């Protein structure tokens, strides 16, 4: 069966356009540099990125690109991703342009489409806030929500996620988060406010949902698309979300807390919380 190369290229370009909107929040640009009807070569341009640590790590970004382009490729097609972070300082390739080619022939499963249980009556239940070391605005927001949940009879606690820990320290941090989840009935996980922190937020929210908790991931509107794509990629396509305004961290504390107060009813609705 003949392949319509131009039609396939149009499909790849459309997929890339959607992907560009999702990853542009950190200044990342994507360019289709070559297409032969089977293999798409995509260059990652980081020239406009102001915070390199905020960008999705190379492996995660490559997986996002591959998963988004996969439906537009023929069965035997593939994706070549050129990421300057992987290329810098790497040994010279065996031939020009020899990079990792991702095989798209294995289609992803649908994942667990259950959003998880509703929180239900909140009095007497324990709500955990997963916070981070990056966004002070999320500390203020979670404090506002925690105070309101406490007033409704819930017990609240928090766990501060530290990104980038490796080795034994990283393993212990992971186990500490798992132990934190064991104490909870409800998990509120944030904040997805850059590419890297959105990835960690969704991973930790998926872990909470997989543990059977009523769970919501909290992201800013600029990173909602990335968060939902990652949730699907990590196996929970119907993960619950609360979306906050962007930018958030540059706002003064009183304004952030006012936004938290305004969005508390949204949190209640998304989690299926009942009070009284």
N, C-alpha and C positions, 0 to 999 in steps of 0.2 A: 504494500500500500504506500503510495507516494506521500511524502510529507510536504505540506505547504509551508515553505521556509518563512515567507513573509508573514503569514498568519500566525505562525508560531512565535516569530519575533515580536509581533504586536502583542501577543499574550504575555510574553516575558516583560515587555516594556510596561504594560498595564500593571503587572504584578509589582514591578520595581517602583512605579509611581506610587502605588499604595504603600509600599514598604518605605519609600523616602519620607512620606508624611509621618510614618510611625517612628523612625529613628532620627528625624531631623532635630528633635528637641535639644540634643547636645551639640548640634552643629555638624553632624555627620552627613556627608553627601555620598551618593552611590552613582556609579556610571557603568553602563553596559559598554564594555570596550571591544567585545567580539562576540559573534554569534554565527555558528555554522549550520544551524538547523537542529543541532543535538546538544551542544555544549554552550552554555552561557558563561562568559568571562566577566566578572563584576569587580571593579576597582573601588575600594573604600578610600574616600578623600577626607582627611582629618584636618585640612588646612584652616577651617573655620572653627575648630573645636577650641574652646577656652580652657576646659578642664578635662584633660585626657583621662584622668582616673574615673571620671563620671561616665565615660563611654562603656557600653557593654564590653566585657572582656573578649578577646579575639575568638575563642571557641564558641562562646554564646552568640556573638554577632554572626559568625559564620553559620551556625545552626539556624538562626532566625532567617537569614537570607535564603538558605537552602530550602527550608520548610515552606517559605512563601513562594518560591519559584517552582517548586516541585510539580504542582498541578499543571503548569504551563509547558512542561518538558515532555518530549516523547519518552516511551518506556526505557530506552537505552541511553537517555541523555544524562547530562551531569552539569555541575556548577563548579567553576574555578573562581575562588575568592582571593583577591589580592589585598591583603591587609598590611599596611606599612609597619605596624607594630610587630608582626611576625617576620617580615622581611628584613627589618633593620638588624644588622649584626649577624644574620643567619649565614651559614655556609653557602657558597655559590651553588645554584641548582645544577643538575646534570645537563640540562639543556635550557634554551631560552624559554622563560615563562613556565617552567615546570613547577607546578604548585599542587596542593591537595585538590583532588577532584572528588566531590561528594556524589555518591551514587543515589539517585532519586527513585530507584526501582522499588524500594521498600516503602510502601505507603503507611502513614501513621494511623494508628487505631483511633477510634472515636473518643477514647478516654472515659473517665467516670463523669457522666453528665448530671449526676445528682449534686445540686448546690449544697447539700448538707442539711442538717436539721435546723428548724427555727429555734431561736433562743427561748421563746415562750415566756412564762412568768419569770421575771428577773429577780424578784425578792428571794434572798437566800442563796443565790447562785454566784459563782466566781467568774469574773470577767478579767481577762488578761490583756494588757496592751503591750504589744511588741514594738519598742521604739528603737532608735538608732543613735549613732554618734555624730550624725551629719546635720540634721535639720532641727534647730531649736523651735521652729514653728510647730513641728509635730509634737514636741514636748508640751507646748502650751495647749494645743488642740486636744491632746489626749488627757491632759489635766482637766480641761473643761468637761469633757465627756465622762471622765471618771467621777468627778464630783456629782454630776447629775445622776449617774447610775448608782452611786453610793446613797444619794438621797432617796432613790427608789427602792433601796433595800439590798442592793447587790454588794458583794465584797470585790474589791479590785486590787490588782497588782500589776507590776510591769517587769519586762525583761528587755535589757538593752543589748541589741545585736551589734557586734563589732565586726566589720567587714575585713577580709584579707588575712585572717589568722590562718596559719598553716601548721602542719605537724601535730605534735601532741596537744599544743595549746588550742589549735583549731578543732581537733577532735573533742576535747573536753568542753569547749564552748558549744559545739553541736549537741553533745549529750546533755549539757545544762539546759539548753532550750527544750529538748525532748522532755526533761524532767519538769520543766515549767509547764508545758502543755498538759502533763498528767494531772496537774492540780486544777485545771480549768474546766468550765462548762462552755465558755464563749471566748473567742480569740479575735482581737482587733489588731490587724497587722499593717504597719506602715513604716516609712513613707516612700512611695514610689515617686521621686521627684527628679530623677536623672536616669540614664540608661542602666548603669550598674546597680544603683539602689533599687530600681524597679525590679530588676532580676532577683535580687535578694529578697525583696518584699514578697514577690509572688512565690518564690520557693518556700519561704517560711509560712506563708498563708496556705499553700498546698499541703505542707506538712501538718498544719493544724486541722485542715479539712479531712485529710486522710486519717487523722487520729479520732475522727468522729465528732469534732466540735462544731458548733455554730460559728462560722468564720466569715470575716469580711476583710478584704484587702483595701487599703486606702492609698489612692494615688492622686496626683494633681492632673488637671485636665489635659495638659500637654503630653502626658505619658500614659493616658488611658488606653490608647490604641496598642501601645507596646505591652502594657500590662495584660490586656485581654489576649493578645497573641501568645504571650508567654504562658498564661494560664492554660490555654489550649495545648500548647506545646508540652507543658509539664503534666498534662493528663487530667486537668479539671476545667474544661471549657466553660462551665457555668458557675465558676467561682463568683461569689458575691463581691461587688465593688461599691465603695463610696468615693465619689470624685470631688476633689477640692479645687478651688480656683488656682490659677497659675498666672503670675508668680505668687508664691505664698511666703517664702522665707525672707523676702525683702520688706514685708509689711511690718508695722509696729505691733508690739505684743497685744495692745488693747484691741486692735483691728482683727488680729488672728483669733483672739478669744471670742470676739463678737461673731465671727464667721463660724466658730465652733458651736456657739450657742444656737445660731440660726440653722445649722445642719444637724443638730442633735436628733430632730424628728426624722430626718432622712436615715440616720444610723439605726434608729429604732425600727423604721419600716423595713429597711433592707435586711436586718437580722431577724425580723419577726418577733421583736421583743414586745411583751405585754406587761403593763404596770397596773398596780392597784388591785 
